[in-house]
Amino acid sequence: MATQTPYSAHAPSRAEVDALPGTTVIEFGTNWCGFCQGAQVSIAKALEPHAGIRHLKVEDGPGRPLGRSFKIKLWPTLVFMRDGAEVARIVRPTDATDIAEAFASL
């Protein structure tokens, strides 16, 4: 299964992310990652009831400053932020329930 929306190679800076108001979910991964591709249905299902929430899909890898600033090690990793502060993190979600629990912390 292909990634529904590609990960963007152009990422905001950490300062820009930290300044975002409201709720943001940053999804780190790559378009060629099998784990990322396999998680897309669960991620889409979990995000569906939260259509108004900002969702950034950011391509990660060596030398990518935003991912390094969050100490991302595995893909996909979803970082849940409120007003620029991290409140939850899900690494390699296996189903929509994992992601829904992180939304509950917001």
CNS distance restraints for C-alpha pairs under 8 A (distance, minus, plus):
assign (resid   1 and name CA) (resid  37 and name CA) 6.03 0.50 0.50
assign (resid   1 and name CA) (resid  38 and name CA) 6.81 0.50 0.50
assign (resid   2 and name CA) (resid  31 and name CA) 7.94 0.50 0.50
assign (resid   2 and name CA) (resid  37 and name CA) 5.72 0.50 0.50
assign (resid   3 and name CA) (resid  31 and name CA) 6.30 0.50 0.50
assign (resid   3 and name CA) (resid  36 and name CA) 7.38 0.50 0.50
assign (resid   3 and name CA) (resid  37 and name CA) 5.07 0.50 0.50
assign (resid   3 and name CA) (resid  40 and name CA) 6.41 0.50 0.50
assign (resid   4 and name CA) (resid  40 and name CA) 7.04 0.50 0.50
assign (resid   6 and name CA) (resid  31 and name CA) 6.07 0.50 0.50
assign (resid   6 and name CA) (resid  57 and name CA) 7.37 0.50 0.50
assign (resid   7 and name CA) (resid  28 and name CA) 7.84 0.50 0.50
assign (resid   7 and name CA) (resid  29 and name CA) 6.88 0.50 0.50
assign (resid   7 and name CA) (resid  30 and name CA) 6.05 0.50 0.50
assign (resid   7 and name CA) (resid  31 and name CA) 6.04 0.50 0.50
assign (resid   7 and name CA) (resid  57 and name CA) 4.85 0.50 0.50
assign (resid   7 and name CA) (resid  58 and name CA) 5.03 0.50 0.50
assign (resid   7 and name CA) (resid  59 and name CA) 4.91 0.50 0.50
assign (resid   8 and name CA) (resid  57 and name CA) 6.00 0.50 0.50
assign (resid   8 and name CA) (resid  58 and name CA) 4.95 0.50 0.50
assign (resid   8 and name CA) (resid  59 and name CA) 5.40 0.50 0.50
assign (resid   9 and name CA) (resid  58 and name CA) 6.46 0.50 0.50
assign (resid   9 and name CA) (resid  59 and name CA) 5.19 0.50 0.50
assign (resid   9 and name CA) (resid  60 and name CA) 7.94 0.50 0.50
assign (resid  10 and name CA) (resid  58 and name CA) 7.32 0.50 0.50
assign (resid  10 and name CA) (resid  59 and name CA) 7.75 0.50 0.50
assign (resid  11 and name CA) (resid  58 and name CA) 5.97 0.50 0.50
assign (resid  11 and name CA) (resid  59 and name CA) 7.60 0.50 0.50
assign (resid  11 and name CA) (resid  66 and name CA) 6.98 0.50 0.50
assign (resid  12 and name CA) (resid  16 and name CA) 5.99 0.50 0.50
assign (resid  12 and name CA) (resid  17 and name CA) 6.53 0.50 0.50
assign (resid  12 and name CA) (resid  66 and name CA) 7.38 0.50 0.50
assign (resid  13 and name CA) (resid  17 and name CA) 6.38 0.50 0.50
assign (resid  13 and name CA) (resid  65 and name CA) 7.66 0.50 0.50
assign (resid  13 and name CA) (resid  66 and name CA) 6.25 0.50 0.50
assign (resid  14 and name CA) (resid  18 and name CA) 6.03 0.50 0.50
assign (resid  14 and name CA) (resid  65 and name CA) 7.93 0.50 0.50
assign (resid  14 and name CA) (resid  66 and name CA) 5.76 0.50 0.50
assign (resid  14 and name CA) (resid  69 and name CA) 7.11 0.50 0.50
assign (resid  15 and name CA) (resid  19 and name CA) 6.22 0.50 0.50
assign (resid  16 and name CA) (resid  20 and name CA) 6.52 0.50 0.50
assign (resid  17 and name CA) (resid  84 and name CA) 6.21 0.50 0.50
assign (resid  18 and name CA) (resid  83 and name CA) 7.23 0.50 0.50
assign (resid  18 and name CA) (resid  84 and name CA) 3.87 0.50 0.50
assign (resid  18 and name CA) (resid  85 and name CA) 6.63 0.50 0.50
assign (resid  19 and name CA) (resid  83 and name CA) 6.98 0.50 0.50
assign (resid  19 and name CA) (resid  84 and name CA) 5.46 0.50 0.50
assign (resid  20 and name CA) (resid  24 and name CA) 7.64 0.50 0.50
assign (resid  20 and name CA) (resid  83 and name CA) 5.87 0.50 0.50
assign (resid  20 and name CA) (resid  84 and name CA) 5.51 0.50 0.50
assign (resid  21 and name CA) (resid  82 and name CA) 7.16 0.50 0.50
assign (resid  21 and name CA) (resid  83 and name CA) 4.49 0.50 0.50
assign (resid  21 and name CA) (resid  84 and name CA) 6.63 0.50 0.50
assign (resid  22 and name CA) (resid  81 and name CA) 8.00 0.50 0.50
assign (resid  22 and name CA) (resid  82 and name CA) 5.38 0.50 0.50
assign (resid  22 and name CA) (resid  83 and name CA) 4.85 0.50 0.50
assign (resid  22 and name CA) (resid  84 and name CA) 7.83 0.50 0.50
assign (resid  23 and name CA) (resid  53 and name CA) 5.93 0.50 0.50
assign (resid  23 and name CA) (resid  54 and name CA) 6.48 0.50 0.50
assign (resid  23 and name CA) (resid  80 and name CA) 7.42 0.50 0.50
assign (resid  23 and name CA) (resid  81 and name CA) 5.67 0.50 0.50
assign (resid  23 and name CA) (resid  82 and name CA) 4.53 0.50 0.50
assign (resid  23 and name CA) (resid  83 and name CA) 6.37 0.50 0.50
assign (resid  23 and name CA) (resid 106 and name CA) 7.70 0.50 0.50
assign (resid  24 and name CA) (resid  53 and name CA) 6.09 0.50 0.50
assign (resid  24 and name CA) (resid  54 and name CA) 4.71 0.50 0.50
assign (resid  24 and name CA) (resid  55 and name CA) 5.87 0.50 0.50
assign (resid  24 and name CA) (resid  56 and name CA) 7.51 0.50 0.50
assign (resid  24 and name CA) (resid  80 and name CA) 6.03 0.50 0.50
assign (resid  24 and name CA) (resid  81 and name CA) 5.12 0.50 0.50
assign (resid  24 and name CA) (resid  82 and name CA) 6.42 0.50 0.50
assign (resid  25 and name CA) (resid  53 and name CA) 7.41 0.50 0.50
assign (resid  25 and name CA) (resid  54 and name CA) 6.20 0.50 0.50
assign (resid  25 and name CA) (resid  55 and name CA) 4.80 0.50 0.50
assign (resid  25 and name CA) (resid  56 and name CA) 6.25 0.50 0.50
assign (resid  25 and name CA) (resid  78 and name CA) 6.44 0.50 0.50
assign (resid  25 and name CA) (resid  79 and name CA) 5.60 0.50 0.50
assign (resid  25 and name CA) (resid  80 and name CA) 4.63 0.50 0.50
assign (resid  25 and name CA) (resid  81 and name CA) 6.18 0.50 0.50
assign (resid  26 and name CA) (resid  55 and name CA) 5.87 0.50 0.50
assign (resid  26 and name CA) (resid  56 and name CA) 4.73 0.50 0.50
assign (resid  26 and name CA) (resid  57 and name CA) 6.03 0.50 0.50
assign (resid  26 and name CA) (resid  58 and name CA) 7.02 0.50 0.50
assign (resid  26 and name CA) (resid  78 and name CA) 5.55 0.50 0.50
assign (resid  26 and name CA) (resid  79 and name CA) 5.12 0.50 0.50
assign (resid  26 and name CA) (resid  80 and name CA) 6.60 0.50 0.50
assign (resid  26 and name CA) (resid  81 and name CA) 7.95 0.50 0.50
assign (resid  27 and name CA) (resid  55 and name CA) 7.31 0.50 0.50
assign (resid  27 and name CA) (resid  56 and name CA) 5.99 0.50 0.50
assign (resid  27 and name CA) (resid  57 and name CA) 4.73 0.50 0.50
assign (resid  27 and name CA) (resid  58 and name CA) 6.02 0.50 0.50
assign (resid  27 and name CA) (resid  76 and name CA) 6.58 0.50 0.50
assign (resid  27 and name CA) (resid  77 and name CA) 5.72 0.50 0.50
assign (resid  27 and name CA) (resid  78 and name CA) 4.44 0.50 0.50
assign (resid  27 and name CA) (resid  79 and name CA) 6.50 0.50 0.50
assign (resid  28 and name CA) (resid  57 and name CA) 6.11 0.50 0.50
assign (resid  28 and name CA) (resid  58 and name CA) 5.03 0.50 0.50
assign (resid  28 and name CA) (resid  59 and name CA) 5.89 0.50 0.50
assign (resid  28 and name CA) (resid  60 and name CA) 5.75 0.50 0.50
assign (resid  28 and name CA) (resid  67 and name CA) 7.09 0.50 0.50
assign (resid  28 and name CA) (resid  72 and name CA) 7.72 0.50 0.50
assign (resid  28 and name CA) (resid  75 and name CA) 6.32 0.50 0.50
assign (resid  28 and name CA) (resid  76 and name CA) 5.46 0.50 0.50
assign (resid  28 and name CA) (resid  77 and name CA) 5.20 0.50 0.50
assign (resid  28 and name CA) (resid  78 and name CA) 6.35 0.50 0.50
assign (resid  29 and name CA) (resid  33 and name CA) 7.06 0.50 0.50
assign (resid  29 and name CA) (resid  36 and name CA) 6.16 0.50 0.50
assign (resid  29 and name CA) (resid  57 and name CA) 7.54 0.50 0.50
assign (resid  29 and name CA) (resid  58 and name CA) 6.52 0.50 0.50
assign (resid  29 and name CA) (resid  59 and name CA) 5.23 0.50 0.50
assign (resid  29 and name CA) (resid  60 and name CA) 5.36 0.50 0.50
assign (resid  29 and name CA) (resid  61 and name CA) 7.97 0.50 0.50
assign (resid  29 and name CA) (resid  75 and name CA) 4.89 0.50 0.50
assign (resid  29 and name CA) (resid  76 and name CA) 4.75 0.50 0.50
assign (resid  29 and name CA) (resid  77 and name CA) 6.87 0.50 0.50
assign (resid  30 and name CA) (resid  36 and name CA) 6.86 0.50 0.50
assign (resid  30 and name CA) (resid  58 and name CA) 7.79 0.50 0.50
assign (resid  30 and name CA) (resid  59 and name CA) 5.03 0.50 0.50
assign (resid  30 and name CA) (resid  60 and name CA) 6.14 0.50 0.50
assign (resid  30 and name CA) (resid  61 and name CA) 7.87 0.50 0.50
assign (resid  30 and name CA) (resid  75 and name CA) 7.58 0.50 0.50
assign (resid  30 and name CA) (resid  76 and name CA) 7.92 0.50 0.50
assign (resid  31 and name CA) (resid  36 and name CA) 7.30 0.50 0.50
assign (resid  31 and name CA) (resid  37 and name CA) 7.32 0.50 0.50
assign (resid  31 and name CA) (resid  59 and name CA) 7.55 0.50 0.50
assign (resid  32 and name CA) (resid  36 and name CA) 7.86 0.50 0.50
assign (resid  32 and name CA) (resid  37 and name CA) 7.63 0.50 0.50
assign (resid  33 and name CA) (resid  37 and name CA) 6.27 0.50 0.50
assign (resid  33 and name CA) (resid  75 and name CA) 7.54 0.50 0.50
assign (resid  34 and name CA) (resid  38 and name CA) 6.03 0.50 0.50
assign (resid  35 and name CA) (resid  39 and name CA) 6.19 0.50 0.50
assign (resid  35 and name CA) (resid  75 and name CA) 6.73 0.50 0.50
assign (resid  35 and name CA) (resid  76 and name CA) 6.72 0.50 0.50
assign (resid  35 and name CA) (resid  92 and name CA) 7.04 0.50 0.50
assign (resid  36 and name CA) (resid  40 and name CA) 6.48 0.50 0.50
assign (resid  36 and name CA) (resid  75 and name CA) 6.23 0.50 0.50
assign (resid  36 and name CA) (resid  76 and name CA) 5.15 0.50 0.50
assign (resid  36 and name CA) (resid  92 and name CA) 7.77 0.50 0.50
assign (resid  39 and name CA) (resid  43 and name CA) 6.10 0.50 0.50
assign (resid  39 and name CA) (resid  76 and name CA) 7.64 0.50 0.50
assign (resid  39 and name CA) (resid  92 and name CA) 7.41 0.50 0.50
assign (resid  39 and name CA) (resid  93 and name CA) 6.59 0.50 0.50
assign (resid  39 and name CA) (resid  94 and name CA) 6.70 0.50 0.50
assign (resid  39 and name CA) (resid  95 and name CA) 7.52 0.50 0.50
assign (resid  40 and name CA) (resid  44 and name CA) 5.97 0.50 0.50
assign (resid  41 and name CA) (resid  45 and name CA) 6.09 0.50 0.50
assign (resid  42 and name CA) (resid  46 and name CA) 6.13 0.50 0.50
assign (resid  42 and name CA) (resid  93 and name CA) 7.76 0.50 0.50
assign (resid  42 and name CA) (resid  94 and name CA) 7.32 0.50 0.50
assign (resid  42 and name CA) (resid  95 and name CA) 5.14 0.50 0.50
assign (resid  42 and name CA) (resid  96 and name CA) 4.58 0.50 0.50
assign (resid  43 and name CA) (resid  47 and name CA) 6.11 0.50 0.50
assign (resid  43 and name CA) (resid  93 and name CA) 7.94 0.50 0.50
assign (resid  43 and name CA) (resid  95 and name CA) 7.70 0.50 0.50
assign (resid  43 and name CA) (resid  96 and name CA) 6.18 0.50 0.50
assign (resid  43 and name CA) (resid  99 and name CA) 7.12 0.50 0.50
assign (resid  44 and name CA) (resid  48 and name CA) 6.01 0.50 0.50
assign (resid  45 and name CA) (resid  49 and name CA) 7.93 0.50 0.50
assign (resid  45 and name CA) (resid  96 and name CA) 6.19 0.50 0.50
assign (resid  46 and name CA) (resid  50 and name CA) 7.80 0.50 0.50
assign (resid  46 and name CA) (resid  96 and name CA) 4.96 0.50 0.50
assign (resid  46 and name CA) (resid  97 and name CA) 7.37 0.50 0.50
assign (resid  46 and name CA) (resid  99 and name CA) 6.06 0.50 0.50
assign (resid  46 and name CA) (resid 100 and name CA) 5.83 0.50 0.50
assign (resid  47 and name CA) (resid  51 and name CA) 6.50 0.50 0.50
assign (resid  60 and name CA) (resid  64 and name CA) 5.91 0.50 0.50
assign (resid  60 and name CA) (resid  66 and name CA) 7.96 0.50 0.50
assign (resid  60 and name CA) (resid  67 and name CA) 5.83 0.50 0.50
assign (resid  61 and name CA) (resid  67 and name CA) 7.35 0.50 0.50
assign (resid  63 and name CA) (resid  68 and name CA) 7.55 0.50 0.50
assign (resid  64 and name CA) (resid  68 and name CA) 6.30 0.50 0.50
assign (resid  65 and name CA) (resid  69 and name CA) 6.04 0.50 0.50
assign (resid  66 and name CA) (resid  70 and name CA) 6.57 0.50 0.50
assign (resid  67 and name CA) (resid  71 and name CA) 6.16 0.50 0.50
assign (resid  67 and name CA) (resid  72 and name CA) 5.38 0.50 0.50
assign (resid  68 and name CA) (resid  72 and name CA) 6.07 0.50 0.50
assign (resid  72 and name CA) (resid  77 and name CA) 7.10 0.50 0.50
assign (resid  74 and name CA) (resid  91 and name CA) 6.73 0.50 0.50
assign (resid  74 and name CA) (resid  92 and name CA) 7.18 0.50 0.50
assign (resid  75 and name CA) (resid  91 and name CA) 6.82 0.50 0.50
assign (resid  75 and name CA) (resid  92 and name CA) 6.05 0.50 0.50
assign (resid  76 and name CA) (resid  91 and name CA) 6.16 0.50 0.50
assign (resid  76 and name CA) (resid  92 and name CA) 5.17 0.50 0.50
assign (resid  76 and name CA) (resid  93 and name CA) 7.55 0.50 0.50
assign (resid  77 and name CA) (resid  89 and name CA) 7.07 0.50 0.50
assign (resid  77 and name CA) (resid  90 and name CA) 5.70 0.50 0.50
assign (resid  77 and name CA) (resid  91 and name CA) 4.40 0.50 0.50
assign (resid  77 and name CA) (resid  92 and name CA) 5.97 0.50 0.50
assign (resid  77 and name CA) (resid  93 and name CA) 7.84 0.50 0.50
assign (resid  78 and name CA) (resid  89 and name CA) 5.61 0.50 0.50
assign (resid  78 and name CA) (resid  90 and name CA) 5.17 0.50 0.50
assign (resid  78 and name CA) (resid  91 and name CA) 6.46 0.50 0.50
assign (resid  79 and name CA) (resid  86 and name CA) 6.69 0.50 0.50
assign (resid  79 and name CA) (resid  87 and name CA) 7.85 0.50 0.50
assign (resid  79 and name CA) (resid  88 and name CA) 6.11 0.50 0.50
assign (resid  79 and name CA) (resid  89 and name CA) 4.59 0.50 0.50
assign (resid  79 and name CA) (resid  90 and name CA) 6.69 0.50 0.50
assign (resid  80 and name CA) (resid  86 and name CA) 5.78 0.50 0.50
assign (resid  80 and name CA) (resid  87 and name CA) 5.76 0.50 0.50
assign (resid  80 and name CA) (resid  88 and name CA) 5.05 0.50 0.50
assign (resid  80 and name CA) (resid  89 and name CA) 5.97 0.50 0.50
assign (resid  80 and name CA) (resid 102 and name CA) 7.25 0.50 0.50
assign (resid  80 and name CA) (resid 103 and name CA) 7.55 0.50 0.50
assign (resid  80 and name CA) (resid 106 and name CA) 7.69 0.50 0.50
assign (resid  81 and name CA) (resid  85 and name CA) 5.19 0.50 0.50
assign (resid  81 and name CA) (resid  86 and name CA) 4.32 0.50 0.50
assign (resid  81 and name CA) (resid  87 and name CA) 5.51 0.50 0.50
assign (resid  81 and name CA) (resid  88 and name CA) 7.12 0.50 0.50
assign (resid  81 and name CA) (resid 106 and name CA) 7.84 0.50 0.50
assign (resid  82 and name CA) (resid  86 and name CA) 6.56 0.50 0.50
assign (resid  82 and name CA) (resid  87 and name CA) 6.77 0.50 0.50
assign (resid  82 and name CA) (resid 106 and name CA) 6.97 0.50 0.50
assign (resid  87 and name CA) (resid 105 and name CA) 6.93 0.50 0.50
assign (resid  87 and name CA) (resid 106 and name CA) 6.91 0.50 0.50
assign (resid  88 and name CA) (resid 102 and name CA) 5.79 0.50 0.50
assign (resid  88 and name CA) (resid 105 and name CA) 6.89 0.50 0.50
assign (resid  89 and name CA) (resid 102 and name CA) 7.03 0.50 0.50
assign (resid  90 and name CA) (resid  98 and name CA) 7.40 0.50 0.50
assign (resid  90 and name CA) (resid  99 and name CA) 6.85 0.50 0.50
assign (resid  90 and name CA) (resid 102 and name CA) 7.26 0.50 0.50
assign (resid  93 and name CA) (resid  98 and name CA) 6.16 0.50 0.50
assign (resid  93 and name CA) (resid  99 and name CA) 6.83 0.50 0.50
assign (resid  94 and name CA) (resid  98 and name CA) 7.06 0.50 0.50
assign (resid  95 and name CA) (resid  99 and name CA) 7.22 0.50 0.50
assign (resid  96 and name CA) (resid 100 and name CA) 6.09 0.50 0.50
assign (resid  97 and name CA) (resid 101 and name CA) 6.25 0.50 0.50
assign (resid  98 and name CA) (resid 102 and name CA) 6.79 0.50 0.50
assign (resid  99 and name CA) (resid 103 and name CA) 6.44 0.50 0.50
assign (resid 100 and name CA) (resid 104 and name CA) 6.33 0.50 0.50
assign (resid 101 and name CA) (resid 105 and name CA) 6.84 0.50 0.50
assign (resid 102 and name CA) (resid 106 and name CA) 7.14 0.50 0.50
